[in-house]
């Protein structure tokens, strides 16, 4: 599986539980800042848009989500 380049405002899912932040595997968040190569600040919100947590996450613990099919050649 190809690891995609993540960027600001991408919608992502976290690939591990982070109980101290009240975030669980598969929870959806938004990249709000690139902190370093392969490290992003991700905001996790509830269904009302209220922030649950915001913290640094390694790219290896994120998966970009797609709303539409995207093809690149």
C-alpha positions in Angstrom: 0.0 0.0 0.0 1.4 3.4 -1.0 1.8 5.9 1.8 0.2 9.2 0.6 1.6 12.7 1.2 -0.6 14.4 3.8 -1.3 18.1 3.7 -3.1 20.9 5.6 -6.9 20.3 5.9 -6.8 16.7 4.8 -9.4 14.5 6.6 -7.7 11.6 8.3 -8.5 8.7 10.5 -6.1 7.8 13.4 -4.8 4.2 13.3 -4.3 3.7 17.1 -6.1 4.4 20.3 -5.0 7.5 22.3 -7.0 7.0 25.5 -5.3 9.9 27.3 -6.7 12.2 24.6 -10.1 10.4 24.4 -9.4 9.4 20.8 -9.9 5.9 19.5 -8.7 3.9 16.5 -10.6 5.1 13.4 -11.6 8.4 14.8 -11.8 11.1 12.2 -9.8 14.3 12.4 -8.5 17.2 10.3 -4.9 18.2 9.8 -4.5 21.7 11.0 -0.7 22.2 10.9 2.4 20.5 9.7 4.8 20.4 12.7 7.8 18.6 11.1 8.4 16.0 8.4 5.9 13.3 9.0 4.3 14.9 12.1 1.0 16.8 12.0 -1.2 18.6 14.4 -4.6 17.0 14.1 -7.9 18.3 15.5 -10.6 15.7 16.4 -14.1 17.0 16.8 -17.5 15.6 17.7 -20.6 15.6 15.4 -21.4 19.1 16.5 -18.0 20.5 15.6 -16.8 20.8 19.2 -13.1 20.0 19.6 -12.5 16.7 21.5 -8.7 16.9 21.3 -5.9 18.4 19.2 -2.4 17.0 19.3 0.6 15.9 17.3 0.3 12.7 15.3 2.9 10.8 13.3 2.0 10.2 9.6 2.5 6.5 10.2 -0.5 6.6 12.6 -2.8 8.4 10.1 -4.8 7.4 7.0 -6.1 10.0 4.6 -9.9 9.6 3.9 -11.4 10.1 0.5 -14.9 11.5 -0.3 -14.6 10.8 -4.0 -12.7 8.4 -6.1 -9.4 9.9 -7.1 -7.2 8.5 -9.8 -3.6 9.6 -10.5 -1.4 8.3 -13.3 
